[in-house]
Amino acid sequence: MVDAIYFDFSKAFDSVSHQKLIHKLKGYGLTGTLLAIIDNFLFNRQQRVVLPEGYSTYAQILFKR
């Protein structure tokens, strides 16, 4: 059995300052692994295209810290 939860954070997070968002989350007491996951999602994003015949190289998605 596999359970999965999918959140589409891109629209919510891409419309605000990421640095301010992380600061506010810390202010609300969010720490540890969850804060690290959100931070990595916002600032270390990469994407690539995967097809049955192969895949592209990774491209860095740039956001300012």
PDBQT receptor file of N, H, CA, C and O in Angstrom, charges set to zero:
ATOM      1  N   MET A   1       0.840  -1.173   0.000  1.00  0.00    +0.000 N 
ATOM      2  CA  MET A   1       0.000   0.000   0.000  1.00  0.00    +0.000 C 
ATOM      3  C   MET A   1       0.888   1.240   0.000  1.00  0.00    +0.000 C 
ATOM      4  O   MET A   1       1.864   1.319   0.747  1.00  0.00    +0.000 OA
ATOM      5  N   VAL A   2       0.543   2.190  -0.834  1.00  0.00    +0.000 N 
ATOM      6  H   VAL A   2      -0.249   2.126  -1.441  1.00  0.00    +0.000 HD
ATOM      7  CA  VAL A   2       1.304   3.435  -0.924  1.00  0.00    +0.000 C 
ATOM      8  C   VAL A   2       0.335   4.598  -0.769  1.00  0.00    +0.000 C 
ATOM      9  O   VAL A   2      -0.683   4.670  -1.456  1.00  0.00    +0.000 OA
ATOM     10  N   ASP A   3       0.659   5.491   0.127  1.00  0.00    +0.000 N 
ATOM     11  H   ASP A   3       1.486   5.432   0.686  1.00  0.00    +0.000 HD
ATOM     12  CA  ASP A   3      -0.117   6.716   0.311  1.00  0.00    +0.000 C 
ATOM     13  C   ASP A   3       0.734   7.869  -0.176  1.00  0.00    +0.000 C 
ATOM     14  O   ASP A   3       1.942   7.900   0.056  1.00  0.00    +0.000 OA
ATOM     15  N   ALA A   4       0.111   8.809  -0.845  1.00  0.00    +0.000 N 
ATOM     16  H   ALA A   4      -0.871   8.784  -1.034  1.00  0.00    +0.000 HD
ATOM     17  CA  ALA A   4       0.840   9.979  -1.336  1.00  0.00    +0.000 C 
ATOM     18  C   ALA A   4      -0.026  11.216  -1.155  1.00  0.00    +0.000 C 
ATOM     19  O   ALA A   4      -1.248  11.170  -1.293  1.00  0.00    +0.000 OA
ATOM     20  N   ILE A   5       0.627  12.301  -0.849  1.00  0.00    +0.000 N 
ATOM     21  H   ILE A   5       1.620  12.339  -0.737  1.00  0.00    +0.000 HD
ATOM     22  CA  ILE A   5      -0.043  13.597  -0.759  1.00  0.00    +0.000 C 
ATOM     23  C   ILE A   5       0.683  14.527  -1.712  1.00  0.00    +0.000 C 
ATOM     24  O   ILE A   5       1.909  14.630  -1.669  1.00  0.00    +0.000 OA
ATOM     25  N   TYR A   6      -0.051  15.195  -2.559  1.00  0.00    +0.000 N 
ATOM     26  H   TYR A   6      -1.047  15.111  -2.594  1.00  0.00    +0.000 HD
ATOM     27  CA  TYR A   6       0.530  16.107  -3.538  1.00  0.00    +0.000 C 
ATOM     28  C   TYR A   6      -0.007  17.508  -3.275  1.00  0.00    +0.000 C 
ATOM     29  O   TYR A   6      -1.217  17.724  -3.222  1.00  0.00    +0.000 OA
ATOM     30  N   PHE A   7       0.891  18.433  -3.116  1.00  0.00    +0.000 N 
ATOM     31  H   PHE A   7       1.875  18.258  -3.159  1.00  0.00    +0.000 HD
ATOM     32  CA  PHE A   7       0.529  19.833  -2.949  1.00  0.00    +0.000 C 
ATOM     33  C   PHE A   7       1.113  20.623  -4.111  1.00  0.00    +0.000 C 
ATOM     34  O   PHE A   7       2.279  20.443  -4.463  1.00  0.00    +0.000 OA
ATOM     35  N   ASP A   8       0.317  21.489  -4.703  1.00  0.00    +0.000 N 
ATOM     36  H   ASP A   8      -0.630  21.635  -4.418  1.00  0.00    +0.000 HD
ATOM     37  CA  ASP A   8       0.818  22.371  -5.750  1.00  0.00    +0.000 C 
ATOM     38  C   ASP A   8       1.121  23.719  -5.110  1.00  0.00    +0.000 C 
ATOM     39  O   ASP A   8       0.276  24.613  -5.075  1.00  0.00    +0.000 OA
ATOM     40  N   PHE A   9       2.351  23.844  -4.601  1.00  0.00    +0.000 N 
ATOM     41  H   PHE A   9       3.037  23.117  -4.629  1.00  0.00    +0.000 HD
ATOM     42  CA  PHE A   9       2.755  25.065  -3.925  1.00  0.00    +0.000 C 
ATOM     43  C   PHE A   9       3.166  26.165  -4.894  1.00  0.00    +0.000 C 
ATOM     44  O   PHE A   9       3.284  27.322  -4.492  1.00  0.00    +0.000 OA
ATOM     45  N   SER A  10       3.385  25.832  -6.145  1.00  0.00    +0.000 N 
ATOM     46  H   SER A  10       3.290  24.892  -6.471  1.00  0.00    +0.000 HD
ATOM     47  CA  SER A  10       4.013  26.785  -7.055  1.00  0.00    +0.000 C 
ATOM     48  C   SER A  10       3.236  28.085  -7.175  1.00  0.00    +0.000 C 
ATOM     49  O   SER A  10       3.845  29.153  -7.111  1.00  0.00    +0.000 OA
ATOM     50  N   LYS A  11       1.935  28.045  -7.343  1.00  0.00    +0.000 N 
ATOM     51  H   LYS A  11       1.441  27.177  -7.395  1.00  0.00    +0.000 HD
ATOM     52  CA  LYS A  11       1.182  29.288  -7.500  1.00  0.00    +0.000 C 
ATOM     53  C   LYS A  11       1.200  30.118  -6.231  1.00  0.00    +0.000 C 
ATOM     54  O   LYS A  11       1.322  31.342  -6.293  1.00  0.00    +0.000 OA
ATOM     55  N   ALA A  12       1.083  29.483  -5.104  1.00  0.00    +0.000 N 
ATOM     56  H   ALA A  12       0.985  28.489  -5.054  1.00  0.00    +0.000 HD
ATOM     57  CA  ALA A  12       1.081  30.223  -3.845  1.00  0.00    +0.000 C 
ATOM     58  C   ALA A  12       2.457  30.795  -3.527  1.00  0.00    +0.000 C 
ATOM     59  O   ALA A  12       2.564  31.957  -3.136  1.00  0.00    +0.000 OA
ATOM     60  N   PHE A  13       3.506  30.003  -3.689  1.00  0.00    +0.000 N 
ATOM     61  H   PHE A  13       3.419  29.059  -4.008  1.00  0.00    +0.000 HD
ATOM     62  CA  PHE A  13       4.833  30.433  -3.291  1.00  0.00    +0.000 C 
ATOM     63  C   PHE A  13       5.513  31.304  -4.330  1.00  0.00    +0.000 C 
ATOM     64  O   PHE A  13       6.363  32.120  -3.972  1.00  0.00    +0.000 OA
ATOM     65  N   ASP A  14       5.177  31.166  -5.587  1.00  0.00    +0.000 N 
ATOM     66  H   ASP A  14       4.487  30.504  -5.878  1.00  0.00    +0.000 HD
ATOM     67  CA  ASP A  14       5.853  31.946  -6.614  1.00  0.00    +0.000 C 
ATOM     68  C   ASP A  14       5.325  33.367  -6.710  1.00  0.00    +0.000 C 
ATOM     69  O   ASP A  14       5.883  34.182  -7.444  1.00  0.00    +0.000 OA
ATOM     70  N   SER A  15       4.260  33.678  -5.983  1.00  0.00    +0.000 N 
ATOM     71  H   SER A  15       3.806  33.015  -5.387  1.00  0.00    +0.000 HD
ATOM     72  CA  SER A  15       3.699  35.025  -6.048  1.00  0.00    +0.000 C 
ATOM     73  C   SER A  15       4.111  35.899  -4.856  1.00  0.00    +0.000 C 
ATOM     74  O   SER A  15       3.696  37.054  -4.769  1.00  0.00    +0.000 OA
ATOM     75  N   VAL A  16       4.915  35.364  -3.947  1.00  0.00    +0.000 N 
ATOM     76  H   VAL A  16       5.253  34.425  -4.017  1.00  0.00    +0.000 HD
ATOM     77  CA  VAL A  16       5.374  36.129  -2.784  1.00  0.00    +0.000 C 
ATOM     78  C   VAL A  16       6.894  36.084  -2.715  1.00  0.00    +0.000 C 
ATOM     79  O   VAL A  16       7.534  35.249  -3.354  1.00  0.00    +0.000 OA
ATOM     80  N   SER A  17       7.458  36.989  -1.935  1.00  0.00    +0.000 N 
ATOM     81  H   SER A  17       6.939  37.668  -1.416  1.00  0.00    +0.000 HD
ATOM     82  CA  SER A  17       8.902  36.980  -1.709  1.00  0.00    +0.000 C 
ATOM     83  C   SER A  17       9.265  35.740  -0.908  1.00  0.00    +0.000 C 
ATOM     84  O   SER A  17       8.759  35.541   0.197  1.00  0.00    +0.000 OA
ATOM     85  N   HIS A  18      10.131  34.912  -1.456  1.00  0.00    +0.000 N 
ATOM     86  H   HIS A  18      10.542  35.073  -2.353  1.00  0.00    +0.000 HD
ATOM     87  CA  HIS A  18      10.499  33.670  -0.779  1.00  0.00    +0.000 C 
ATOM     88  C   HIS A  18      11.247  33.929   0.520  1.00  0.00    +0.000 C 
ATOM     89  O   HIS A  18      11.044  33.226   1.510  1.00  0.00    +0.000 OA
ATOM     90  N   GLN A  19      12.102  34.926   0.518  1.00  0.00    +0.000 N 
ATOM     91  H   GLN A  19      12.267  35.497  -0.286  1.00  0.00    +0.000 HD
ATOM     92  CA  GLN A  19      12.855  35.261   1.725  1.00  0.00    +0.000 C 
ATOM     93  C   GLN A  19      11.905  35.693   2.843  1.00  0.00    +0.000 C 
ATOM     94  O   GLN A  19      12.071  35.287   3.993  1.00  0.00    +0.000 OA
ATOM     95  N   LYS A  20      10.914  36.514   2.506  1.00  0.00    +0.000 N 
ATOM     96  H   LYS A  20      10.779  36.844   1.571  1.00  0.00    +0.000 HD
ATOM     97  CA  LYS A  20       9.947  36.957   3.506  1.00  0.00    +0.000 C 
ATOM     98  C   LYS A  20       9.077  35.794   3.978  1.00  0.00    +0.000 C 
ATOM     99  O   LYS A  20       8.729  35.711   5.156  1.00  0.00    +0.000 OA
ATOM    100  N   LEU A  21       8.730  34.905   3.065  1.00  0.00    +0.000 N 
ATOM    101  H   LEU A  21       9.013  34.971   2.108  1.00  0.00    +0.000 HD
ATOM    102  CA  LEU A  21       7.921  33.747   3.439  1.00  0.00    +0.000 C 
ATOM    103  C   LEU A  21       8.652  32.866   4.446  1.00  0.00    +0.000 C 
ATOM    104  O   LEU A  21       8.066  32.462   5.450  1.00  0.00    +0.000 OA
ATOM    105  N   ILE A  22       9.913  32.564   4.194  1.00  0.00    +0.000 N 
ATOM    106  H   ILE A  22      10.389  32.892   3.379  1.00  0.00    +0.000 HD
ATOM    107  CA  ILE A  22      10.700  31.749   5.123  1.00  0.00    +0.000 C 
ATOM    108  C   ILE A  22      10.810  32.450   6.473  1.00  0.00    +0.000 C 
ATOM    109  O   ILE A  22      10.696  31.810   7.518  1.00  0.00    +0.000 OA
ATOM    110  N   HIS A  23      11.031  33.760   6.452  1.00  0.00    +0.000 N 
ATOM    111  H   HIS A  23      11.124  34.279   5.602  1.00  0.00    +0.000 HD
ATOM    112  CA  HIS A  23      11.116  34.526   7.695  1.00  0.00    +0.000 C 
ATOM    113  C   HIS A  23       9.807  34.440   8.482  1.00  0.00    +0.000 C 
ATOM    114  O   HIS A  23       9.824  34.257   9.699  1.00  0.00    +0.000 OA
ATOM    115  N   LYS A  24       8.668  34.571   7.785  1.00  0.00    +0.000 N 
ATOM    116  H   LYS A  24       8.654  34.720   6.796  1.00  0.00    +0.000 HD
ATOM    117  CA  LYS A  24       7.370  34.481   8.463  1.00  0.00    +0.000 C 
ATOM    118  C   LYS A  24       7.124  33.088   9.011  1.00  0.00    +0.000 C 
ATOM    119  O   LYS A  24       6.618  32.940  10.124  1.00  0.00    +0.000 OA
ATOM    120  N   LEU A  25       7.476  32.061   8.243  1.00  0.00    +0.000 N 
ATOM    121  H   LEU A  25       7.887  32.181   7.340  1.00  0.00    +0.000 HD
ATOM    122  CA  LEU A  25       7.283  30.691   8.722  1.00  0.00    +0.000 C 
ATOM    123  C   LEU A  25       8.096  30.435   9.983  1.00  0.00    +0.000 C 
ATOM    124  O   LEU A  25       7.623  29.784  10.915  1.00  0.00    +0.000 OA
ATOM    125  N   LYS A  26       9.323  30.951  10.006  1.00  0.00    +0.000 N 
ATOM    126  H   LYS A  26       9.707  31.480   9.249  1.00  0.00    +0.000 HD
ATOM    127  CA  LYS A  26      10.142  30.835  11.218  1.00  0.00    +0.000 C 
ATOM    128  C   LYS A  26       9.480  31.573  12.374  1.00  0.00    +0.000 C 
ATOM    129  O   LYS A  26       9.486  31.094  13.508  1.00  0.00    +0.000 OA
ATOM    130  N   GLY A  27       8.905  32.749  12.084  1.00  0.00    +0.000 N 
ATOM    131  H   GLY A  27       8.900  33.138  11.163  1.00  0.00    +0.000 HD
ATOM    132  CA  GLY A  27       8.218  33.525  13.109  1.00  0.00    +0.000 C 
ATOM    133  C   GLY A  27       7.011  32.804  13.689  1.00  0.00    +0.000 C 
ATOM    134  O   GLY A  27       6.671  32.992  14.857  1.00  0.00    +0.000 OA
ATOM    135  N   TYR A  28       6.369  31.986  12.878  1.00  0.00    +0.000 N 
ATOM    136  H   TYR A  28       6.646  31.833  11.929  1.00  0.00    +0.000 HD
ATOM    137  CA  TYR A  28       5.227  31.193  13.351  1.00  0.00    +0.000 C 
ATOM    138  C   TYR A  28       5.674  29.932  14.096  1.00  0.00    +0.000 C 
ATOM    139  O   TYR A  28       4.844  29.149  14.559  1.00  0.00    +0.000 OA
ATOM    140  N   GLY A  29       6.984  29.745  14.206  1.00  0.00    +0.000 N 
ATOM    141  H   GLY A  29       7.658  30.381  13.829  1.00  0.00    +0.000 HD
ATOM    142  CA  GLY A  29       7.501  28.612  14.960  1.00  0.00    +0.000 C 
ATOM    143  C   GLY A  29       7.811  27.386  14.126  1.00  0.00    +0.000 C 
ATOM    144  O   GLY A  29       8.121  26.331  14.679  1.00  0.00    +0.000 OA
ATOM    145  N   LEU A  30       7.738  27.496  12.822  1.00  0.00    +0.000 N 
ATOM    146  H   LEU A  30       7.487  28.353  12.372  1.00  0.00    +0.000 HD
ATOM    147  CA  LEU A  30       8.054  26.361  11.953  1.00  0.00    +0.000 C 
ATOM    148  C   LEU A  30       9.568  26.192  11.897  1.00  0.00    +0.000 C 
ATOM    149  O   LEU A  30      10.288  27.133  11.561  1.00  0.00    +0.000 OA
ATOM    150  N   THR A  31      10.046  25.011  12.221  1.00  0.00    +0.000 N 
ATOM    151  H   THR A  31       9.461  24.247  12.494  1.00  0.00    +0.000 HD
ATOM    152  CA  THR A  31      11.482  24.744  12.236  1.00  0.00    +0.000 C 
ATOM    153  C   THR A  31      11.733  23.332  11.737  1.00  0.00    +0.000 C 
ATOM    154  O   THR A  31      10.807  22.608  11.371  1.00  0.00    +0.000 OA
ATOM    155  N   GLY A  32      12.975  22.966  11.732  1.00  0.00    +0.000 N 
ATOM    156  H   GLY A  32      13.727  23.554  12.030  1.00  0.00    +0.000 HD
ATOM    157  CA  GLY A  32      13.357  21.587  11.459  1.00  0.00    +0.000 C 
ATOM    158  C   GLY A  32      13.171  21.142  10.025  1.00  0.00    +0.000 C 
ATOM    159  O   GLY A  32      13.331  21.917   9.083  1.00  0.00    +0.000 OA
ATOM    160  N   THR A  33      12.829  19.874   9.885  1.00  0.00    +0.000 N 
ATOM    161  H   THR A  33      12.699  19.244  10.650  1.00  0.00    +0.000 HD
ATOM    162  CA  THR A  33      12.775  19.232   8.579  1.00  0.00    +0.000 C 
ATOM    163  C   THR A  33      11.749  19.874   7.655  1.00  0.00    +0.000 C 
ATOM    164  O   THR A  33      12.035  20.079   6.475  1.00  0.00    +0.000 OA
ATOM    165  N   LEU A  34      10.562  20.196   8.160  1.00  0.00    +0.000 N 
ATOM    166  H   LEU A  34      10.330  20.030   9.118  1.00  0.00    +0.000 HD
ATOM    167  CA  LEU A  34       9.534  20.778   7.300  1.00  0.00    +0.000 C 
ATOM    168  C   LEU A  34       9.979  22.117   6.734  1.00  0.00    +0.000 C 
ATOM    169  O   LEU A  34       9.783  22.385   5.548  1.00  0.00    +0.000 OA
ATOM    170  N   LEU A  35      10.576  22.961   7.570  1.00  0.00    +0.000 N 
ATOM    171  H   LEU A  35      10.735  22.744   8.533  1.00  0.00    +0.000 HD
ATOM    172  CA  LEU A  35      11.075  24.244   7.072  1.00  0.00    +0.000 C 
ATOM    173  C   LEU A  35      12.185  24.027   6.047  1.00  0.00    +0.000 C 
ATOM    174  O   LEU A  35      12.257  24.749   5.053  1.00  0.00    +0.000 OA
ATOM    175  N   ALA A  36      13.038  23.055   6.276  1.00  0.00    +0.000 N 
ATOM    176  H   ALA A  36      12.979  22.469   7.084  1.00  0.00    +0.000 HD
ATOM    177  CA  ALA A  36      14.120  22.753   5.329  1.00  0.00    +0.000 C 
ATOM    178  C   ALA A  36      13.553  22.271   3.998  1.00  0.00    +0.000 C 
ATOM    179  O   ALA A  36      14.073  22.631   2.941  1.00  0.00    +0.000 OA
ATOM    180  N   ILE A  37      12.502  21.469   4.033  1.00  0.00    +0.000 N 
ATOM    181  H   ILE A  37      12.080  21.177   4.891  1.00  0.00    +0.000 HD
ATOM    182  CA  ILE A  37      11.880  20.984   2.791  1.00  0.00    +0.000 C 
ATOM    183  C   ILE A  37      11.301  22.155   2.005  1.00  0.00    +0.000 C 
ATOM    184  O   ILE A  37      11.497  22.242   0.793  1.00  0.00    +0.000 OA
ATOM    185  N   ILE A  38      10.602  23.044   2.671  1.00  0.00    +0.000 N 
ATOM    186  H   ILE A  38      10.444  22.974   3.656  1.00  0.00    +0.000 HD
ATOM    187  CA  ILE A  38      10.030  24.211   1.986  1.00  0.00    +0.000 C 
ATOM    188  C   ILE A  38      11.133  25.101   1.447  1.00  0.00    +0.000 C 
ATOM    189  O   ILE A  38      11.039  25.586   0.320  1.00  0.00    +0.000 OA
ATOM    190  N   ASP A  39      12.177  25.324   2.232  1.00  0.00    +0.000 N 
ATOM    191  H   ASP A  39      12.254  24.930   3.148  1.00  0.00    +0.000 HD
ATOM    192  CA  ASP A  39      13.309  26.143   1.794  1.00  0.00    +0.000 C 
ATOM    193  C   ASP A  39      13.977  25.539   0.554  1.00  0.00    +0.000 C 
ATOM    194  O   ASP A  39      14.264  26.252  -0.407  1.00  0.00    +0.000 OA
ATOM    195  N   ASN A  40      14.220  24.243   0.576  1.00  0.00    +0.000 N 
ATOM    196  H   ASN A  40      13.987  23.663   1.357  1.00  0.00    +0.000 HD
ATOM    197  CA  ASN A  40      14.833  23.583  -0.579  1.00  0.00    +0.000 C 
ATOM    198  C   ASN A  40      13.915  23.610  -1.793  1.00  0.00    +0.000 C 
ATOM    199  O   ASN A  40      14.386  23.741  -2.923  1.00  0.00    +0.000 OA
ATOM    200  N   PHE A  41      12.621  23.487  -1.574  1.00  0.00    +0.000 N 
ATOM    201  H   PHE A  41      12.238  23.380  -0.657  1.00  0.00    +0.000 HD
ATOM    202  CA  PHE A  41      11.672  23.559  -2.687  1.00  0.00    +0.000 C 
ATOM    203  C   PHE A  41      11.732  24.917  -3.362  1.00  0.00    +0.000 C 
ATOM    204  O   PHE A  41      11.683  25.009  -4.589  1.00  0.00    +0.000 OA
ATOM    205  N   LEU A  42      11.838  25.964  -2.568  1.00  0.00    +0.000 N 
ATOM    206  H   LEU A  42      11.878  25.889  -1.572  1.00  0.00    +0.000 HD
ATOM    207  CA  LEU A  42      11.834  27.315  -3.118  1.00  0.00    +0.000 C 
ATOM    208  C   LEU A  42      13.149  27.707  -3.769  1.00  0.00    +0.000 C 
ATOM    209  O   LEU A  42      13.148  28.419  -4.773  1.00  0.00    +0.000 OA
ATOM    210  N   PHE A  43      14.279  27.255  -3.214  1.00  0.00    +0.000 N 
ATOM    211  H   PHE A  43      14.280  26.677  -2.399  1.00  0.00    +0.000 HD
ATOM    212  CA  PHE A  43      15.562  27.812  -3.626  1.00  0.00    +0.000 C 
ATOM    213  C   PHE A  43      16.473  26.856  -4.376  1.00  0.00    +0.000 C 
ATOM    214  O   PHE A  43      17.474  27.307  -4.933  1.00  0.00    +0.000 OA
ATOM    215  N   ASN A  44      16.192  25.599  -4.420  1.00  0.00    +0.000 N 
ATOM    216  H   ASN A  44      15.379  25.232  -3.968  1.00  0.00    +0.000 HD
ATOM    217  CA  ASN A  44      17.072  24.655  -5.106  1.00  0.00    +0.000 C 
ATOM    218  C   ASN A  44      16.302  23.852  -6.138  1.00  0.00    +0.000 C 
ATOM    219  O   ASN A  44      16.459  22.634  -6.225  1.00  0.00    +0.000 OA
ATOM    220  N   ARG A  45      15.483  24.519  -6.910  1.00  0.00    +0.000 N 
ATOM    221  H   ARG A  45      15.356  25.508  -6.840  1.00  0.00    +0.000 HD
ATOM    222  CA  ARG A  45      14.622  23.807  -7.847  1.00  0.00    +0.000 C 
ATOM    223  C   ARG A  45      15.334  23.567  -9.169  1.00  0.00    +0.000 C 
ATOM    224  O   ARG A  45      16.036  24.433  -9.690  1.00  0.00    +0.000 OA
ATOM    225  N   GLN A  46      15.133  22.378  -9.689  1.00  0.00    +0.000 N 
ATOM    226  H   GLN A  46      14.563  21.674  -9.266  1.00  0.00    +0.000 HD
ATOM    227  CA  GLN A  46      15.631  22.010 -11.011  1.00  0.00    +0.000 C 
ATOM    228  C   GLN A  46      14.505  21.303 -11.744  1.00  0.00    +0.000 C 
ATOM    229  O   GLN A  46      13.599  20.739 -11.130  1.00  0.00    +0.000 OA
ATOM    230  N   GLN A  47      14.576  21.344 -13.061  1.00  0.00    +0.000 N 
ATOM    231  H   GLN A  47      15.311  21.803 -13.560  1.00  0.00    +0.000 HD
ATOM    232  CA  GLN A  47      13.588  20.613 -13.832  1.00  0.00    +0.000 C 
ATOM    233  C   GLN A  47      14.248  20.003 -15.053  1.00  0.00    +0.000 C 
ATOM    234  O   GLN A  47      15.292  20.471 -15.507  1.00  0.00    +0.000 OA
ATOM    235  N   ARG A  48      13.629  18.954 -15.581  1.00  0.00    +0.000 N 
ATOM    236  H   ARG A  48      12.781  18.574 -15.212  1.00  0.00    +0.000 HD
ATOM    237  CA  ARG A  48      14.064  18.359 -16.826  1.00  0.00    +0.000 C 
ATOM    238  C   ARG A  48      12.875  17.676 -17.466  1.00  0.00    +0.000 C 
ATOM    239  O   ARG A  48      11.872  17.407 -16.806  1.00  0.00    +0.000 OA
ATOM    240  N   VAL A  49      12.988  17.400 -18.737  1.00  0.00    +0.000 N 
ATOM    241  H   VAL A  49      13.803  17.618 -19.274  1.00  0.00    +0.000 HD
ATOM    242  CA  VAL A  49      11.937  16.719 -19.487  1.00  0.00    +0.000 C 
ATOM    243  C   VAL A  49      12.318  15.255 -19.607  1.00  0.00    +0.000 C 
ATOM    244  O   VAL A  49      13.446  14.925 -19.971  1.00  0.00    +0.000 OA
ATOM    245  N   VAL A  50      11.367  14.375 -19.297  1.00  0.00    +0.000 N 
ATOM    246  H   VAL A  50      10.450  14.643 -19.001  1.00  0.00    +0.000 HD
ATOM    247  CA  VAL A  50      11.601  12.934 -19.391  1.00  0.00    +0.000 C 
ATOM    248  C   VAL A  50      10.594  12.355 -20.377  1.00  0.00    +0.000 C 
ATOM    249  O   VAL A  50       9.384  12.516 -20.219  1.00  0.00    +0.000 OA
ATOM    250  N   LEU A  51      11.110  11.686 -21.384  1.00  0.00    +0.000 N 
ATOM    251  H   LEU A  51      12.093  11.555 -21.513  1.00  0.00    +0.000 HD
ATOM    252  CA  LEU A  51      10.300  11.029 -22.402  1.00  0.00    +0.000 C 
ATOM    253  C   LEU A  51      10.726   9.569 -22.514  1.00  0.00    +0.000 C 
ATOM    254  O   LEU A  51      11.805   9.211 -22.042  1.00  0.00    +0.000 OA
ATOM    255  N   PRO A  52       9.913   8.726 -23.120  1.00  0.00    +0.000 N 
ATOM    256  CA  PRO A  52      10.302   7.323 -23.267  1.00  0.00    +0.000 C 
ATOM    257  C   PRO A  52      11.630   7.147 -24.013  1.00  0.00    +0.000 C 
ATOM    258  O   PRO A  52      12.354   6.180 -23.774  1.00  0.00    +0.000 OA
ATOM    259  N   GLU A  53      11.946   8.074 -24.906  1.00  0.00    +0.000 N 
ATOM    260  H   GLU A  53      11.358   8.859 -25.100  1.00  0.00    +0.000 HD
ATOM    261  CA  GLU A  53      13.175   7.952 -25.701  1.00  0.00    +0.000 C 
ATOM    262  C   GLU A  53      14.404   8.501 -24.992  1.00  0.00    +0.000 C 
ATOM    263  O   GLU A  53      15.523   8.282 -25.455  1.00  0.00    +0.000 OA
ATOM    264  N   GLY A  54      14.229   9.197 -23.903  1.00  0.00    +0.000 N 
ATOM    265  H   GLY A  54      13.320   9.375 -23.527  1.00  0.00    +0.000 HD
ATOM    266  CA  GLY A  54      15.372   9.777 -23.207  1.00  0.00    +0.000 C 
ATOM    267  C   GLY A  54      14.940  10.951 -22.354  1.00  0.00    +0.000 C 
ATOM    268  O   GLY A  54      13.758  11.119 -22.055  1.00  0.00    +0.000 OA
ATOM    269  N   TYR A  55      15.902  11.754 -21.971  1.00  0.00    +0.000 N 
ATOM    270  H   TYR A  55      16.863  11.617 -22.214  1.00  0.00    +0.000 HD
ATOM    271  CA  TYR A  55      15.609  12.877 -21.094  1.00  0.00    +0.000 C 
ATOM    272  C   TYR A  55      16.601  14.004 -21.342  1.00  0.00    +0.000 C 
ATOM    273  O   TYR A  55      17.702  13.790 -21.851  1.00  0.00    +0.000 OA
ATOM    274  N   SER A  56      16.185  15.205 -20.970  1.00  0.00    +0.000 N 
ATOM    275  H   SER A  56      15.292  15.379 -20.557  1.00  0.00    +0.000 HD
ATOM    276  CA  SER A  56      17.054  16.374 -21.128  1.00  0.00    +0.000 C 
ATOM    277  C   SER A  56      17.950  16.511 -19.908  1.00  0.00    +0.000 C 
ATOM    278  O   SER A  56      17.784  15.795 -18.920  1.00  0.00    +0.000 OA
ATOM    279  N   THR A  57      18.897  17.433 -19.983  1.00  0.00    +0.000 N 
ATOM    280  H   THR A  57      19.032  18.014 -20.785  1.00  0.00    +0.000 HD
ATOM    281  CA  THR A  57      19.717  17.738 -18.818  1.00  0.00    +0.000 C 
ATOM    282  C   THR A  57      18.895  18.613 -17.869  1.00  0.00    +0.000 C 
ATOM    283  O   THR A  57      17.905  19.223 -18.274  1.00  0.00    +0.000 OA
ATOM    284  N   TYR A  58      19.309  18.665 -16.623  1.00  0.00    +0.000 N 
ATOM    285  H   TYR A  58      20.113  18.169 -16.294  1.00  0.00    +0.000 HD
ATOM    286  CA  TYR A  58      18.613  19.487 -15.645  1.00  0.00    +0.000 C 
ATOM    287  C   TYR A  58      18.859  20.963 -15.913  1.00  0.00    +0.000 C 
ATOM    288  O   TYR A  58      19.958  21.358 -16.303  1.00  0.00    +0.000 OA
ATOM    289  N   ALA A  59      17.836  21.768 -15.702  1.00  0.00    +0.000 N 
ATOM    290  H   ALA A  59      16.944  21.446 -15.385  1.00  0.00    +0.000 HD
ATOM    291  CA  ALA A  59      17.945  23.225 -15.790  1.00  0.00    +0.000 C 
ATOM    292  C   ALA A  59      17.600  23.800 -14.432  1.00  0.00    +0.000 C 
ATOM    293  O   ALA A  59      16.599  23.409 -13.832  1.00  0.00    +0.000 OA
ATOM    294  N   GLN A  60      18.403  24.711 -13.943  1.00  0.00    +0.000 N 
ATOM    295  H   GLN A  60      19.217  25.028 -14.431  1.00  0.00    +0.000 HD
ATOM    296  CA  GLN A  60      18.178  25.340 -12.645  1.00  0.00    +0.000 C 
ATOM    297  C   GLN A  60      17.065  26.368 -12.772  1.00  0.00    +0.000 C 
ATOM    298  O   GLN A  60      17.065  27.177 -13.700  1.00  0.00    +0.000 OA
ATOM    299  N   ILE A  61      16.130  26.338 -11.852  1.00  0.00    +0.000 N 
ATOM    300  H   ILE A  61      16.130  25.681 -11.098  1.00  0.00    +0.000 HD
ATOM    301  CA  ILE A  61      15.085  27.342 -11.788  1.00  0.00    +0.000 C 
ATOM    302  C   ILE A  61      15.560  28.390 -10.791  1.00  0.00    +0.000 C 
ATOM    303  O   ILE A  61      15.726  28.103  -9.606  1.00  0.00    +0.000 OA
ATOM    304  N   LEU A  62      15.775  29.601 -11.280  1.00  0.00    +0.000 N 
ATOM    305  H   LEU A  62      15.640  29.834 -12.243  1.00  0.00    +0.000 HD
ATOM    306  CA  LEU A  62      16.413  30.632 -10.462  1.00  0.00    +0.000 C 
ATOM    307  C   LEU A  62      15.399  31.487  -9.730  1.00  0.00    +0.000 C 
ATOM    308  O   LEU A  62      14.477  32.030 -10.337  1.00  0.00    +0.000 OA
ATOM    309  N   PHE A  63      15.571  31.601  -8.444  1.00  0.00    +0.000 N 
ATOM    310  H   PHE A  63      16.321  31.159  -7.951  1.00  0.00    +0.000 HD
ATOM    311  CA  PHE A  63      14.807  32.510  -7.607  1.00  0.00    +0.000 C 
ATOM    312  C   PHE A  63      15.799  33.219  -6.685  1.00  0.00    +0.000 C 
ATOM    313  O   PHE A  63      16.788  32.631  -6.249  1.00  0.00    +0.000 OA
ATOM    314  N   LYS A  64      15.525  34.471  -6.401  1.00  0.00    +0.000 N 
ATOM    315  H   LYS A  64      14.721  34.950  -6.755  1.00  0.00    +0.000 HD
ATOM    316  CA  LYS A  64      16.415  35.231  -5.529  1.00  0.00    +0.000 C 
ATOM    317  C   LYS A  64      16.157  34.877  -4.076  1.00  0.00    +0.000 C 
ATOM    318  O   LYS A  64      15.013  34.701  -3.658  1.00  0.00    +0.000 OA
ATOM    319  N   ARG A  65      17.231  34.776  -3.318  1.00  0.00    +0.000 N 
ATOM    320  H   ARG A  65      18.161  34.919  -3.658  1.00  0.00    +0.000 HD
ATOM    321  CA  ARG A  65      17.111  34.584  -1.872  1.00  0.00    +0.000 C 
ATOM    322  C   ARG A  65      17.053  35.900  -1.191  1.00  0.00    +0.000 C 
ATOM    323  O   ARG A  65      16.951  35.957   0.034  1.00  0.00    +0.000 OA
TER     324      ARG A  65
